[in-house]
Amino acid sequence: MDNKLNAMNIVIEYLRKGLQSNEWPVDSKIPSEHELCQKLDVSRSNVRNALSQLNTLGVLKTIHGKGTFVRSTDLSVLGLGQTSHELLEKALPFFEFRRMLEPEICYYAANRASENDLNALTSTLQMMIQYNDQPLKRVSYDTQFHLQLAKLTQNPYAFNTLSNTLLENHLLLQSVSESVGSYNGIYYHSLIIKDLKDRNAKKARSSMYEHLDKTICELSNKL
């Protein structure tokens, strides 16, 4: 699993457990960035990324010079419980942006991927299937699959743009994962690997369009 993704998951899991156990009730202050870095042995950028996402989702509130406080203990935004209408609304533009970008990523990846690259993609898909009943791990491997595709373009702008987009919205992905299920991802990832192996760039682009269109449709139907 991608190191940044793994480190961020460590932070998120620690905070999730603290909120779930009521270690930090509403309005209480959570440990500082420095304390979290030392306790979890992760970088400050990983901690800040996780805190930023929890701020965006309304769970935490960071006040400059004072620290970070618990704003809500509604764990549905952390992938526990029913996904809220508000989260589904936030997810739609996120997936729409990905639809603007990722089909072209697939097109270039199909022309540039090596056999070793395709084997690595297949291994990631197998891990996604293996952890199908563990949403957090499944979503992490799902994210890794898409990042690997971007890397195969050999274009740093494509990779950096998608990497920042996915990592900065990883919690949002986790929170809506149960709404869209796993079949869509596993099915279309399998198709995309086949398209890449066939060196069919146009079909790879089309498969990614279908993949994201189906996700957007499922989210829209729940609003």
C-alpha positions in Angstrom: 0.0 0.0 0.0 1.2 3.5 -0.7 3.2 4.8 2.2 1.4 8.2 2.4 -2.0 6.4 2.3 -0.9 3.9 5.0 0.4 6.7 7.3 -2.8 8.7 6.9 -4.9 5.7 7.7 -3.0 5.2 10.9 -3.8 8.7 12.0 -7.5 8.4 10.9 -7.9 5.1 12.7 -6.4 6.5 15.9 -8.7 9.5 15.8 -11.7 7.3 14.9 -11.2 5.1 17.9 -10.8 8.1 20.3 -14.0 9.6 19.0 -15.9 6.3 19.1 -14.8 5.6 22.7 -15.7 9.1 23.7 -12.2 9.7 24.8 -12.6 13.2 23.3 -16.2 14.4 23.7 -17.6 17.3 21.7 -15.8 20.6 22.4 -12.8 18.8 23.9 -9.3 19.3 22.6 -7.5 16.4 20.9 -3.7 15.9 21.1 -1.5 18.4 19.2 0.0 17.7 15.8 3.4 17.2 17.5 1.9 14.7 20.0 0.2 12.7 17.3 3.4 12.6 15.2 5.4 11.2 18.2 2.7 8.8 19.3 1.9 7.4 15.8 5.4 7.7 14.3 4.1 9.5 11.2 5.1 12.8 9.6 3.5 16.1 10.3 2.2 16.3 6.8 0.3 13.1 7.2 -1.2 14.4 10.5 -2.2 17.7 8.9 -3.8 16.0 5.9 -5.9 13.8 8.2 -6.9 16.8 10.4 -7.7 18.9 7.3 -10.1 16.3 6.0 -11.8 15.9 9.4 -12.2 19.7 9.5 -13.7 19.7 6.1 -16.2 16.9 7.1 -17.2 18.8 10.2 -15.8 16.4 12.8 -13.0 18.6 14.0 -12.3 22.3 14.2 -8.8 23.7 14.2 -8.3 27.1 15.7 -5.0 28.8 14.9 -2.9 29.2 18.0 -5.3 27.2 20.2 -5.4 23.6 18.8 -7.9 21.2 17.3 -11.3 20.6 19.0 -14.0 18.0 18.5 -16.9 19.5 16.7 -19.1 16.4 16.2 -19.0 12.7 17.0 -21.2 11.7 14.1 -19.1 8.8 12.8 -21.1 8.4 9.6 -18.5 10.7 8.0 -15.8 8.2 8.9 -17.5 5.3 7.2 -19.6 4.2 10.1 -23.3 4.3 9.8 -25.5 5.8 7.1 -23.9 8.2 4.7 -25.5 11.6 5.0 -27.2 13.6 2.3 -24.6 16.3 2.8 -21.7 13.9 2.2 -23.3 12.6 -0.9 -23.6 16.1 -2.2 -19.9 16.7 -1.5 -18.9 13.5 -3.3 -20.6 14.3 -6.6 -18.3 17.2 -7.7 -15.3 15.1 -6.5 -16.3 12.3 -8.8 -17.2 14.7 -11.6 -13.7 16.1 -11.5 -12.2 12.7 -11.6 -14.3 12.0 -14.7 -12.7 15.0 -16.4 -9.2 13.6 -15.7 -9.0 9.8 -15.3 -10.3 8.5 -18.7 -7.4 10.3 -20.4 -5.1 8.9 -17.8 -6.2 5.4 -18.8 -5.7 6.3 -22.5 -2.0 7.2 -21.9 -1.5 4.4 -19.5 -2.6 1.8 -22.1 0.1 3.1 -24.4 2.9 3.3 -21.9 2.5 0.5 -19.3 5.0 -2.3 -19.2 4.3 -5.9 -18.3 5.6 -5.4 -14.8 3.3 -2.4 -14.4 0.3 -4.5 -15.4 1.4 -7.2 -13.0 1.5 -4.6 -10.2 -2.0 -3.4 -11.1 -3.3 -6.9 -11.1 -1.8 -7.5 -7.6 -3.5 -4.3 -6.3 -6.8 -5.5 -7.7 -6.3 -8.9 -6.0 -5.7 -7.1 -2.7 -8.9 -5.1 -3.2 -10.8 -8.4 -3.7 -9.1 -10.0 -0.7 -10.1 -7.2 1.6 -13.6 -6.8 0.1 -15.2 -7.3 3.5 -13.0 -4.6 5.1 -14.1 -1.3 3.7 -11.2 0.8 4.9 -8.5 -1.5 3.4 -10.6 -2.0 0.3 -10.9 1.7 -0.3 -7.1 2.1 0.2 -6.3 -0.4 -2.4 -8.9 1.1 -4.7 -7.2 4.4 -4.4 -3.8 2.8 -4.9 -5.1 1.3 -8.2 -6.1 4.7 -9.5 -2.8 6.2 -8.5 -0.9 3.4 -10.2 -2.8 4.2 -13.4 -1.8 7.8 -13.2 1.9 6.9 -12.6 1.8 4.7 -15.8 1.2 7.9 -17.9 4.8 8.9 -17.0 3.4 12.4 -16.7 4.2 14.0 -13.4 1.4 16.6 -13.7 -1.2 13.9 -14.1 0.1 11.9 -11.2 0.5 14.8 -8.9 -2.9 16.2 -9.7 -4.7 12.9 -9.1 -2.5 12.0 -6.0 -3.4 15.3 -4.3 -7.1 15.0 -5.2 -7.4 11.4 -3.9 -5.2 11.8 -0.8 -6.9 15.0 0.3 -10.3 13.4 -0.1 -9.5 10.0 1.2 -12.0 10.2 4.1 -14.7 11.3 1.7 -14.0 8.2 -0.4 -14.2 6.0 2.8 -17.5 7.6 3.9 -19.3 7.0 0.6 -17.8 3.6 -0.1 -20.7 1.7 1.4 -23.2 3.7 -0.7 -21.7 2.6 -4.0 -20.5 -0.8 -2.9 -17.4 -2.7 -4.2 -18.8 -4.5 -7.3 -18.5 -1.4 -9.5 -14.8 -0.9 -8.6 -13.7 -4.6 -8.9 -15.6 -5.1 -12.1 -14.3 -2.0 -13.9 -10.8 -2.4 -12.6 -10.7 -5.9 -14.1 -11.9 -4.4 -17.5 -9.3 -1.7 -17.4 -6.5 -4.1 -16.8 -7.7 -6.2 -19.8 -7.9 -3.1 -21.9 -4.3 -2.1 -20.9 -3.1 -5.6 -21.7 -4.7 -5.4 -25.1 -3.1 -2.0 -25.7 -6.5 -0.7 -26.5 -6.2 2.9 -25.3 -9.7 4.0 -26.6 -11.4 1.1 -24.8 -9.4 1.8 -21.6 -10.6 5.4 -21.8 -14.2 4.2 -22.3 -14.1 1.7 -19.4 -13.0 4.5 -17.0 -15.8 6.7 -18.3 -18.3 3.9 -17.6 -16.7 3.2 -14.2 -17.0 6.8 -13.0 -20.4 7.4 -14.7 -21.9 4.5 -12.8 -20.5 5.8 -9.5 -21.9 9.2 -10.2 -25.3 7.7 -11.2 -25.5 5.6 -8.0 -24.6 8.7 -5.8 -27.2 10.8 -7.6 -29.9 8.3 -7.1 -29.4 8.4 -3.4 -29.9 12.2 -3.2 
